[in-house]
Amino acid sequence: MSSAAHGRTVLVTGSNGHLGYNLVCALRARGYHVRAGVRDPRDKKKTAHLLAAGAEPVAADLLDRDALMAAAKGVEGVFHVAAVVQMWARDPEAEIIRPTVEGMRNVLEAAASARVHRVVVTSSIAAVGVHGSEERPLTEADWNESPATPYAVAKTAAERLAWSIAAREGLDVVAVIPSTIIGPGFHRHTPVTTFFDVHLCTASLGPRDVADLRFFRVEGALCPLDEIGSPATAPQLRRDWEELTARSVKSLRRAGLAAFAAVAVPPARIPARGLEALLAELPEFLSRRGVAAIGPVGTGSGTPREEDLFSRQLEMARELRLPVLVSTMPRKAIRSTRRALAILRESGVEPGRVLVDGVDAGTVRIVRAVGYGAVLSLSLGRGAAEEAARIVRELGPEGIALASHAGDGLGDLLALPRAADRMSRLGLSDAVIRRVCGRNALSSLGLEPSAVRSASAPIARSVPRPSR
């Protein structure tokens, strides 16, 4: 659209979303008269911010052809931003695919009928795919030939349809292909939030895994040292610290995941010799860029040596003012958790800086009762995501975070998005989901949400690509 825009009218669908609202404000700043498409322009709660921005709210339900025809009449350009941003649904065809595809058809046919000059449609990286390679990276010329989710099916089909209608009607169409959209300007939060995984294992994660994580909105993670290693020797622990802090975390960041390390001497890896030298070196590793916490630490099987090491590392955390990741024993969950909490209270570490990992339905109340962060494990068998959602609905979001433990052969790589979906289905608000799936953990780790951001930039398709 031209920058000489005074008096020119455009239509923006999806004006209540994060992208749509920011676009409305940007267009108004450039002098456009903006028709801000919403489902119900009479709903003052959902239009006050648009009126304040100087826009004209109009009815533009994607499945209402007549409303779209009226909204597009007399405009010079259309920005089609409205979308169903949802990965799963009880009825994917009715809730995700049909509204997305038919919505695209209705918007473009309304634009063609109104003879608009240009239509800018918001597609998605889901229409391109996520499994490129260094030798052959994906570009705007690629299509996602095997979409794995209803969302990807919908976005791919909708963009293909857009090009087909553009060719048939002679429309000037541009498709923008973003991945995760972040930034300021929320007037309300949408389901597209930043997911932060409190326990992601780095050993077996590859570029494709990171691409899948980012596609499903997992933008950051805490990557603790492996709790079980062989052999449990001082030289091996030192090498593992080096590998995690100097290579693994940096590699994940280059791939686009905001990864942070946690290092310590785990109870299951206490070396027979060289422990004192390791503890003397640990502060240097903890001071490295990208290291967010000391951990995993804990009581292990409860031997005096394990508990003494736990206390000493808690003292180090208090002196260095570092967050702590505490691990508990799943087979002895209640006893292990109670003992760990007793030692934590004696240590003087600030409760708000402690995350207790491996918490389940039997221990979550114990942990929250004394003010520590309770990290629900999503790797405790089938139904863990559903169980976590039920716990949050019953207890509320205060002090609860989530961990997939993915990458160690047990965890589900997409456990956080699944849990978020389950919470949404139970009627929990975006604000609750946002806290449990990221904000609570970031607060305990002393990280700002701005520290967790996607490394990719949108791609724009300015010319149609052939449908295949």
QUINOR-V696745 format. One record per backbone hydrogen bond with DSSP energy under -0.5 kcal/mol. CO is the residue of the C=O (numbers start at 1). NH is the residue of the N-H. E is the energy in kcal/mol with one decimal. If there is no record, write none. Layout:
co->CO nh->NH e->E
co->CO nh->NH e->E
//
This chain:
co->3 nh->5 e->-1.7
co->5 nh->8 e->-2.4
co->8 nh->33 e->-3.2
co->9 nh->76 e->-3.1
co->9 nh->77 e->-0.9
co->10 nh->35 e->-3.0
co->11 nh->79 e->-3.3
co->12 nh->37 e->-3.2
co->13 nh->81 e->-0.5
co->14 nh->17 e->-1.7
co->17 nh->21 e->-2.7
co->18 nh->22 e->-1.8
co->19 nh->23 e->-2.4
co->20 nh->24 e->-2.4
co->21 nh->25 e->-2.3
co->22 nh->26 e->-2.3
co->23 nh->27 e->-2.7
co->24 nh->28 e->-2.4
co->25 nh->29 e->-2.1
co->26 nh->30 e->-1.0
co->27 nh->32 e->-2.3
co->28 nh->31 e->-1.6
co->30 nh->5 e->-0.7
co->31 nh->7 e->-1.2
co->32 nh->34 e->-0.6
co->33 nh->10 e->-2.3
co->33 nh->35 e->-0.5
co->34 nh->36 e->-0.8
co->34 nh->56 e->-3.1
co->35 nh->12 e->-2.6
co->35 nh->37 e->-0.9
co->36 nh->58 e->-2.3
co->37 nh->15 e->-1.9
co->38 nh->60 e->-2.8
co->40 nh->43 e->-1.7
co->42 nh->44 e->-1.1
co->43 nh->46 e->-0.9
co->44 nh->47 e->-0.8
co->44 nh->48 e->-1.8
co->47 nh->51 e->-2.6
co->48 nh->52 e->-2.4
co->49 nh->53 e->-1.1
co->50 nh->55 e->-2.5
co->51 nh->54 e->-1.5
co->55 nh->57 e->-0.7
co->56 nh->36 e->-1.9
co->58 nh->38 e->-2.6
co->61 nh->64 e->-2.0
co->63 nh->65 e->-0.8
co->64 nh->68 e->-2.1
co->65 nh->69 e->-2.5
co->66 nh->70 e->-2.2
co->67 nh->71 e->-2.4
co->68 nh->72 e->-2.2
co->69 nh->73 e->-1.0
co->72 nh->75 e->-1.9
co->76 nh->117 e->-2.1
co->76 nh->118 e->-1.0
co->77 nh->11 e->-2.2
co->78 nh->80 e->-0.6
co->78 nh->120 e->-2.9
co->79 nh->13 e->-2.5
co->79 nh->81 e->-1.0
co->80 nh->122 e->-2.2
co->83 nh->85 e->-0.9
co->84 nh->86 e->-1.4
co->87 nh->150 e->-0.6
co->87 nh->151 e->-0.6
co->89 nh->92 e->-0.6
co->91 nh->95 e->-2.7
co->92 nh->96 e->-2.3
co->92 nh->97 e->-2.4
co->93 nh->98 e->-2.9
co->96 nh->100 e->-1.5
co->97 nh->101 e->-2.7
co->98 nh->102 e->-2.6
co->98 nh->103 e->-0.6
co->99 nh->103 e->-1.2
co->100 nh->104 e->-1.7
co->101 nh->105 e->-2.2
co->102 nh->106 e->-2.8
co->103 nh->107 e->-2.4
co->104 nh->108 e->-2.4
co->105 nh->109 e->-2.5
co->106 nh->110 e->-2.0
co->107 nh->111 e->-2.2
co->108 nh->112 e->-2.5
co->109 nh->113 e->-2.2
co->110 nh->114 e->-2.0
co->111 nh->115 e->-0.6
co->111 nh->116 e->-2.0
co->112 nh->115 e->-0.8
co->118 nh->78 e->-2.0
co->119 nh->121 e->-0.6
co->119 nh->174 e->-2.4
co->120 nh->80 e->-2.7
co->121 nh->123 e->-0.9
co->121 nh->176 e->-2.6
co->124 nh->127 e->-2.0
co->125 nh->128 e->-1.2
co->125 nh->129 e->-2.4
co->127 nh->144 e->-2.2
co->130 nh->132 e->-0.5
co->136 nh->133 e->-0.9
co->139 nh->142 e->-1.9
co->143 nh->145 e->-1.1
co->144 nh->147 e->-0.5
co->149 nh->153 e->-2.5
co->150 nh->154 e->-2.6
co->151 nh->155 e->-2.7
co->152 nh->156 e->-2.2
co->153 nh->157 e->-2.4
co->154 nh->158 e->-2.6
co->155 nh->159 e->-2.1
co->156 nh->160 e->-2.2
co->157 nh->161 e->-2.2
co->158 nh->162 e->-2.1
co->159 nh->163 e->-2.0
co->160 nh->164 e->-1.9
co->161 nh->165 e->-2.7
co->162 nh->166 e->-2.5
co->163 nh->167 e->-2.2
co->164 nh->168 e->-2.1
co->165 nh->169 e->-2.9
co->166 nh->170 e->-1.4
co->166 nh->171 e->-1.3
co->171 nh->173 e->-0.9
co->172 nh->119 e->-2.7
co->174 nh->121 e->-2.8
co->175 nh->461 e->-3.9
co->176 nh->123 e->-2.7
co->176 nh->178 e->-0.6
co->177 nh->459 e->-1.7
co->178 nh->125 e->-2.2
co->180 nh->182 e->-0.6
co->188 nh->187 e->-0.5
co->191 nh->193 e->-1.5
co->193 nh->195 e->-0.7
co->195 nh->219 e->-1.4
co->195 nh->220 e->-1.4
co->197 nh->222 e->-2.7
co->199 nh->405 e->-2.3
co->202 nh->205 e->-1.2
co->206 nh->210 e->-2.0
co->207 nh->211 e->-2.4
co->208 nh->212 e->-2.3
co->209 nh->213 e->-2.5
co->210 nh->214 e->-2.7
co->211 nh->215 e->-2.2
co->212 nh->216 e->-1.7
co->213 nh->218 e->-2.7
co->214 nh->217 e->-1.7
co->217 nh->195 e->-2.2
co->217 nh->219 e->-1.2
co->219 nh->258 e->-2.7
co->220 nh->197 e->-2.1
co->221 nh->223 e->-0.5
co->221 nh->260 e->-2.3
co->222 nh->200 e->-2.3
co->222 nh->224 e->-0.7
co->223 nh->262 e->-1.4
co->227 nh->229 e->-0.5
co->231 nh->233 e->-1.8
co->232 nh->272 e->-0.6
co->233 nh->237 e->-2.3
co->234 nh->238 e->-2.4
co->235 nh->239 e->-2.2
co->236 nh->240 e->-2.4
co->237 nh->241 e->-2.6
co->238 nh->242 e->-2.1
co->239 nh->243 e->-2.8
co->240 nh->244 e->-2.5
co->241 nh->245 e->-2.6
co->242 nh->246 e->-2.6
co->242 nh->247 e->-0.5
co->243 nh->247 e->-1.4
co->243 nh->248 e->-3.0
co->244 nh->249 e->-2.0
co->247 nh->251 e->-2.8
co->248 nh->252 e->-2.2
co->249 nh->253 e->-2.1
co->250 nh->254 e->-2.3
co->251 nh->255 e->-1.5
co->252 nh->257 e->-2.6
co->253 nh->256 e->-1.2
co->256 nh->258 e->-0.5
co->257 nh->259 e->-1.8
co->258 nh->221 e->-1.9
co->260 nh->223 e->-3.8
co->261 nh->292 e->-2.7
co->261 nh->293 e->-1.2
co->262 nh->225 e->-1.8
co->263 nh->295 e->-1.3
co->264 nh->266 e->-0.7
co->266 nh->269 e->-1.8
co->267 nh->270 e->-0.9
co->273 nh->234 e->-0.6
co->274 nh->278 e->-1.8
co->275 nh->279 e->-2.5
co->276 nh->280 e->-1.8
co->277 nh->281 e->-1.5
co->278 nh->282 e->-1.9
co->279 nh->283 e->-0.6
co->281 nh->284 e->-1.1
co->281 nh->285 e->-1.1
co->282 nh->286 e->-2.4
co->283 nh->287 e->-1.2
co->285 nh->288 e->-1.3
co->288 nh->291 e->-1.9
co->290 nh->261 e->-2.9
co->290 nh->292 e->-0.6
co->292 nh->323 e->-0.6
co->293 nh->263 e->-1.4
co->293 nh->295 e->-0.5
co->294 nh->325 e->-2.5
co->295 nh->225 e->-0.7
co->297 nh->327 e->-2.9
co->299 nh->302 e->-2.5
co->303 nh->307 e->-2.4
co->304 nh->308 e->-2.3
co->305 nh->309 e->-2.1
co->306 nh->310 e->-2.3
co->307 nh->311 e->-2.2
co->308 nh->312 e->-2.2
co->309 nh->313 e->-2.4
co->310 nh->314 e->-2.0
co->311 nh->315 e->-2.1
co->312 nh->316 e->-1.8
co->313 nh->317 e->-2.2
co->314 nh->318 e->-2.4
co->315 nh->319 e->-2.3
co->316 nh->320 e->-2.5
co->317 nh->321 e->-0.8
co->317 nh->322 e->-2.4
co->323 nh->294 e->-2.3
co->324 nh->326 e->-0.6
co->324 nh->355 e->-2.7
co->325 nh->296 e->-0.5
co->325 nh->297 e->-2.1
co->326 nh->357 e->-3.6
co->328 nh->330 e->-0.7
co->329 nh->332 e->-1.0
co->330 nh->333 e->-1.0
co->332 nh->336 e->-3.3
co->333 nh->337 e->-2.7
co->334 nh->338 e->-2.6
co->335 nh->339 e->-2.1
co->336 nh->340 e->-2.2
co->337 nh->341 e->-2.5
co->338 nh->342 e->-1.9
co->339 nh->343 e->-2.0
co->340 nh->344 e->-2.3
co->341 nh->345 e->-2.4
co->342 nh->346 e->-1.6
co->343 nh->347 e->-1.3
co->344 nh->348 e->-0.9
co->344 nh->349 e->-0.7
co->345 nh->348 e->-0.5
co->350 nh->353 e->-2.2
co->351 nh->354 e->-1.8
co->351 nh->373 e->-0.5
co->353 nh->324 e->-2.6
co->354 nh->373 e->-2.6
co->355 nh->326 e->-2.9
co->355 nh->357 e->-0.7
co->356 nh->375 e->-2.7
co->357 nh->328 e->-0.5
co->359 nh->377 e->-1.7
co->360 nh->363 e->-1.2
co->360 nh->364 e->-2.0
co->363 nh->367 e->-2.1
co->364 nh->368 e->-2.3
co->365 nh->369 e->-2.1
co->366 nh->370 e->-0.7
co->367 nh->370 e->-0.9
co->367 nh->372 e->-1.6
co->368 nh->371 e->-1.6
co->373 nh->356 e->-3.3
co->373 nh->375 e->-0.7
co->374 nh->376 e->-0.8
co->374 nh->401 e->-2.4
co->375 nh->359 e->-2.2
co->376 nh->403 e->-2.0
co->379 nh->381 e->-0.5
co->381 nh->384 e->-1.3
co->383 nh->387 e->-2.5
co->384 nh->388 e->-2.5
co->385 nh->389 e->-2.2
co->386 nh->390 e->-2.2
co->387 nh->391 e->-2.3
co->388 nh->392 e->-2.3
co->389 nh->393 e->-2.2
co->390 nh->394 e->-2.1
co->391 nh->395 e->-3.0
co->392 nh->396 e->-2.5
co->397 nh->400 e->-2.0
co->399 nh->374 e->-3.4
co->401 nh->376 e->-2.7
co->402 nh->198 e->-2.1
co->403 nh->378 e->-2.9
co->405 nh->408 e->-1.0
co->405 nh->411 e->-1.0
co->406 nh->201 e->-2.9
co->407 nh->204 e->-0.6
co->411 nh->413 e->-0.6
co->412 nh->415 e->-1.9
co->414 nh->418 e->-2.0
co->415 nh->419 e->-2.6
co->416 nh->420 e->-2.7
co->417 nh->421 e->-2.2
co->418 nh->422 e->-2.4
co->419 nh->423 e->-2.4
co->420 nh->424 e->-2.3
co->421 nh->425 e->-2.3
co->422 nh->426 e->-1.4
co->423 nh->428 e->-2.3
co->424 nh->427 e->-1.5
co->429 nh->433 e->-2.3
co->430 nh->434 e->-2.9
co->431 nh->435 e->-1.7
co->432 nh->436 e->-2.4
co->433 nh->437 e->-2.6
co->434 nh->439 e->-2.2
co->435 nh->438 e->-0.8
co->435 nh->440 e->-2.7
co->436 nh->402 e->-0.6
co->437 nh->196 e->-3.1
co->438 nh->442 e->-2.5
co->439 nh->443 e->-2.3
co->440 nh->444 e->-2.1
co->441 nh->445 e->-2.0
co->442 nh->446 e->-0.6
co->442 nh->447 e->-2.8
co->443 nh->446 e->-1.0
co->448 nh->451 e->-2.3
co->449 nh->452 e->-1.7
co->451 nh->453 e->-0.7
co->459 nh->177 e->-3.9
co->460 nh->462 e->-0.8
co->461 nh->175 e->-1.9
//
